[in-house]
């Protein structure tokens, strides 16, 4: 009986088929990783950069409301009460629309909690603002005390919440960036393996 001999053509064909299979698998994995990187990039823009810009606009609106009230409450020359009320109302509408834009983004659980806290604190500040503007001509001394006391506290809480929300945006953005970097490194490893298999 003859011993079966190793068929070099069959062995080489299996080796080439195996290498081709490994290369195709690594290409598929690379494409999947590129897709994940693209999704992370879109998320960094839509869910981190855009909300950060919204937070900056919210902060600007809150500061402009505060400055308007401050000029009326503490300034020597007082703007017209109706003009103050109209400007505050316009700022509040802009803030509401910015808040609507912000909530339309993809929020993490912590961001949603911080956003709810911001809404509560803005409501307190707006209530105080309303108390001050309802009777703009009555008892300026009492209004100044309310503005400087409770007004400063409420304003500081709103600004701190906006600052915390902004910090969360940066933290989550950094996490997405780290994920993208991990995916890039994964692609580099697969590419190196492909080159190694071919050589």
VOGUNU-529668 format. One record per residue (C-alpha): residue in three letters; chain; y, z, x. Coordinates in steps of 0.001 Angstrom, whole numbers. Layout:
<atoms>
+-----+---+---------+---------+---------+
!   r ! c !      py !      pz !      px !
+-----+---+---------+---------+---------+
! ALA ! A !       Y !       Z !       X !
...
+-----+---+---------+---------+---------+
</atoms>
This chain:
<atoms>
+-----+---+---------+---------+---------+
!   r ! c !      py !      pz !      px !
+-----+---+---------+---------+---------+
! UNK ! A !       0 !       0 !       0 !
! UNK ! A !    3395 !    -878 !    1161 !
! UNK ! A !    6191 !    1640 !    1319 !
! UNK ! A !    9173 !     774 !    -790 !
! UNK ! A !   11980 !    -211 !    1480 !
! UNK ! A !   15577 !     702 !     991 !
! UNK ! A !   17381 !   -2247 !    -347 !
! UNK ! A !   20707 !   -2395 !    1533 !
! UNK ! A !   22300 !   -4693 !   -1056 !
! UNK ! A !   21484 !   -2303 !   -3894 !
! UNK ! A !   22669 !     684 !   -1887 !
! UNK ! A !   25956 !   -1043 !    -952 !
! UNK ! A !   26473 !   -2189 !   -4538 !
! UNK ! A !   26012 !    1389 !   -5807 !
! UNK ! A !   28406 !    2674 !   -3160 !
! UNK ! A !   31051 !     112 !   -4095 !
! UNK ! A !   30556 !     815 !   -7830 !
! UNK ! A !   30896 !    4561 !   -7177 !
! UNK ! A !   34080 !    4060 !   -5148 !
! UNK ! A !   35483 !    1760 !   -7811 !
! UNK ! A !   34664 !    4358 !  -10490 !
! UNK ! A !   36374 !    7111 !   -8478 !
! UNK ! A !   39444 !    4948 !   -7882 !
! UNK ! A !   39702 !    4009 !  -11572 !
! UNK ! A !   39317 !    7670 !  -12564 !
! UNK ! A !   42045 !    8725 !  -10134 !
! UNK ! A !   44325 !    5931 !  -11423 !
! UNK ! A !   43771 !    7176 !  -14984 !
! UNK ! A !   44550 !   10761 !  -13903 !
! UNK ! A !   47656 !    9591 !  -12027 !
! UNK ! A !   48959 !    7743 !  -15076 !
! UNK ! A !   48403 !   10809 !  -17221 !
! UNK ! A !   50328 !   12907 !  -14700 !
! UNK ! A !   53180 !   10374 !  -14607 !
! UNK ! A !   53331 !   10568 !  -18404 !
! UNK ! A !   53523 !   14374 !  -18232 !
! UNK ! A !   56333 !   14122 !  -15662 !
! UNK ! A !   58208 !   11731 !  -17968 !
! UNK ! A !   57809 !   14138 !  -20891 !
! UNK ! A !   59065 !   17034 !  -18758 !
! UNK ! A !   62073 !   14954 !  -17663 !
! UNK ! A !   62929 !   14094 !  -21254 !
! UNK ! A !   62551 !   17757 !  -22199 !
! UNK ! A !   64808 !   18848 !  -19337 !
! UNK ! A !   67486 !   16525 !  -20692 !
! UNK ! A !   67053 !   16990 !  -24453 !
! UNK ! A !   66050 !   20638 !  -24590 !
! UNK ! A !   67833 !   22085 !  -21568 !
! UNK ! A !   70828 !   19981 !  -20491 !
! UNK ! A !   72088 !   19103 !  -23979 !
! UNK ! A !   71816 !   22719 !  -25253 !
! UNK ! A !   73576 !   23959 !  -22114 !
! UNK ! A !   76460 !   21598 !  -22884 !
! UNK ! A !   76463 !   22902 !  -26468 !
! UNK ! A !   76604 !   26487 !  -25156 !
! UNK ! A !   79593 !   25526 !  -22984 !
! UNK ! A !   81346 !   24046 !  -26031 !
! UNK ! A !   80501 !   27143 !  -28103 !
! UNK ! A !   81918 !   29374 !  -25386 !
! UNK ! A !   85075 !   27278 !  -25257 !
! UNK ! A !   85508 !   27498 !  -29038 !
! UNK ! A !   84996 !   31269 !  -29066 !
! UNK ! A !   87537 !   31680 !  -26242 !
! UNK ! A !   90082 !   29450 !  -27973 !
! UNK ! A !   89719 !   31519 !  -31167 !
! UNK ! A !   90214 !   34687 !  -29152 !
! UNK ! A !   93287 !   33308 !  -27393 !
! UNK ! A !   94780 !   32186 !  -30697 !
! UNK ! A !   94287 !   35632 !  -32216 !
! UNK ! A !   95552 !   37289 !  -29054 !
! UNK ! A !   98755 !   35241 !  -29082 !
! UNK ! A !   99339 !   36229 !  -32679 !
! UNK ! A !   98359 !   39889 !  -32422 !
! UNK ! A !   99872 !   40757 !  -29060 !
! UNK ! A !  102435 !   38020 !  -28400 !
! UNK ! A !  106172 !   38436 !  -28754 !
! UNK ! A !  106580 !   35123 !  -30564 !
! UNK ! A !  104212 !   34845 !  -33462 !
! UNK ! A !  102830 !   31542 !  -34729 !
! UNK ! A !  102915 !   30847 !  -38440 !
! UNK ! A !  100141 !   32852 !  -40240 !
! UNK ! A !   98909 !   29778 !  -42123 !
! UNK ! A !   98647 !   27834 !  -38857 !
! UNK ! A !   96567 !   30639 !  -37332 !
! UNK ! A !   94245 !   30766 !  -40328 !
! UNK ! A !   93895 !   26967 !  -40370 !
! UNK ! A !   93145 !   26786 !  -36611 !
! UNK ! A !   90559 !   29586 !  -36860 !
! UNK ! A !   88905 !   27893 !  -39831 !
! UNK ! A !   88738 !   24579 !  -37948 !
! UNK ! A !   87191 !   26329 !  -34904 !
! UNK ! A !   84654 !   28070 !  -37134 !
! UNK ! A !   83606 !   24728 !  -38617 !
! UNK ! A !   83207 !   23269 !  -35121 !
! UNK ! A !   81162 !   26295 !  -34083 !
! UNK ! A !   78944 !   25868 !  -37164 !
! UNK ! A !   78276 !   22244 !  -36303 !
! UNK ! A !   77529 !   23119 !  -32677 !
! UNK ! A !   75126 !   25810 !  -33869 !
! UNK ! A !   73383 !   23236 !  -36081 !
! UNK ! A !   73048 !   20871 !  -33099 !
! UNK ! A !   71682 !   23674 !  -30948 !
! UNK ! A !   69014 !   24762 !  -33415 !
! UNK ! A !   67817 !   21133 !  -33675 !
! UNK ! A !   66652 !   21276 !  -30042 !
! UNK ! A !   63248 !   22581 !  -28986 !
! UNK ! A !   63744 !   26335 !  -28520 !
! UNK ! A !   61329 !   28713 !  -26857 !
! UNK ! A !   60504 !   31970 !  -28640 !
! UNK ! A !   62970 !   33914 !  -26457 !
! UNK ! A !   65690 !   31318 !  -26990 !
! UNK ! A !   65177 !   31496 !  -30764 !
! UNK ! A !   65497 !   35297 !  -30628 !
! UNK ! A !   68638 !   35063 !  -28495 !
! UNK ! A !   70060 !   32428 !  -30845 !
! UNK ! A !   69465 !   34715 !  -33847 !
! UNK ! A !   71268 !   37496 !  -31978 !
! UNK ! A !   74150 !   35106 !  -31294 !
! UNK ! A !   74398 !   34255 !  -35002 !
! UNK ! A !   74486 !   37963 !  -35886 !
! UNK ! A !   77140 !   38747 !  -33286 !
! UNK ! A !   79252 !   35747 !  -34289 !
! UNK ! A !   79042 !   36906 !  -37891 !
! UNK ! A !   80339 !   40361 !  -36880 !
! UNK ! A !   83138 !   38788 !  -34834 !
! UNK ! A !   84052 !   36379 !  -37633 !
! UNK ! A !   84110 !   39268 !  -40105 !
! UNK ! A !   86491 !   41161 !  -37847 !
! UNK ! A !   88567 !   38032 !  -37405 !
! UNK ! A !   88684 !   37668 !  -41194 !
! UNK ! A !   89825 !   41270 !  -41576 !
! UNK ! A !   92625 !   40631 !  -39110 !
! UNK ! A !   93782 !   37355 !  -40650 !
! UNK ! A !   93650 !   38402 !  -44313 !
! UNK ! A !   96719 !   40579 !  -43907 !
! UNK ! A !   98509 !   39034 !  -40960 !
! UNK ! A !  101846 !   40530 !  -41906 !
! UNK ! A !  100656 !   44051 !  -42802 !
! UNK ! A !  100674 !   46940 !  -40334 !
! UNK ! A !  100860 !   45123 !  -36998 !
! UNK ! A !  100169 !   48325 !  -35059 !
! UNK ! A !   96865 !   48987 !  -36900 !
! UNK ! A !   95828 !   45359 !  -36475 !
! UNK ! A !   96554 !   45492 !  -32751 !
! UNK ! A !   94389 !   48586 !  -32417 !
! UNK ! A !   91576 !   46888 !  -34360 !
! UNK ! A !   91952 !   43721 !  -32270 !
! UNK ! A !   91964 !   45524 !  -28933 !
! UNK ! A !   89233 !   48023 !  -29860 !
! UNK ! A !   86517 !   46572 !  -32071 !
! UNK ! A !   87735 !   43045 !  -31403 !
! UNK ! A !   87160 !   43325 !  -27653 !
! UNK ! A !   83710 !   44826 !  -28182 !
! UNK ! A !   82628 !   42136 !  -30658 !
! UNK ! A !   84072 !   39369 !  -28473 !
! UNK ! A !   82336 !   40723 !  -25355 !
! UNK ! A !   79010 !   40862 !  -27191 !
! UNK ! A !   79326 !   37236 !  -28333 !
! UNK ! A !   80214 !   36080 !  -24813 !
! UNK ! A !   77357 !   38116 !  -23293 !
! UNK ! A !   74895 !   36586 !  -25750 !
! UNK ! A !   76128 !   33092 !  -24871 !
! UNK ! A !   75753 !   33942 !  -21176 !
! UNK ! A !   72204 !   35208 !  -21740 !
! UNK ! A !   71328 !   32100 !  -23744 !
! UNK ! A !   72658 !   29920 !  -20946 !
! UNK ! A !   70594 !   31855 !  -18380 !
! UNK ! A !   67492 !   31290 !  -20519 !
! UNK ! A !   68212 !   27561 !  -20533 !
! UNK ! A !   68293 !   27564 !  -16738 !
! UNK ! A !   65098 !   29629 !  -16487 !
! UNK ! A !   63116 !   27389 !  -18831 !
! UNK ! A !   64531 !   24302 !  -17120 !
! UNK ! A !   63344 !   25670 !  -13771 !
! UNK ! A !   59866 !   26199 !  -15232 !
! UNK ! A !   59799 !   22575 !  -16419 !
! UNK ! A !   60949 !   21418 !  -13009 !
! UNK ! A !   58179 !   23418 !  -11352 !
! UNK ! A !   55630 !   21816 !  -13694 !
! UNK ! A !   56944 !   18375 !  -12765 !
! UNK ! A !   56708 !   19225 !   -9077 !
! UNK ! A !   53109 !   20376 !   -9587 !
! UNK ! A !   52288 !   17098 !  -11327 !
! UNK ! A !   53933 !   15134 !   -8491 !
! UNK ! A !   51868 !   17004 !   -5927 !
! UNK ! A !   48750 !   16262 !   -7985 !
! UNK ! A !   49595 !   12549 !   -7896 !
! UNK ! A !   50077 !   12697 !   -4116 !
! UNK ! A !   46637 !   14260 !   -3702 !
! UNK ! A !   45013 !   11617 !   -5928 !
! UNK ! A !   46773 !    8857 !   -3998 !
! UNK ! A !   45600 !   10301 !    -682 !
! UNK ! A !   42051 !   10453 !   -2044 !
! UNK ! A !   42274 !    6834 !   -3184 !
! UNK ! A !   43410 !    5768 !     271 !
! UNK ! A !   40678 !    7865 !    1875 !
! UNK ! A !   37976 !    6335 !    -334 !
! UNK ! A !   39117 !    2826 !     460 !
! UNK ! A !   39086 !    3327 !    4214 !
+-----+---+---------+---------+---------+
</atoms>
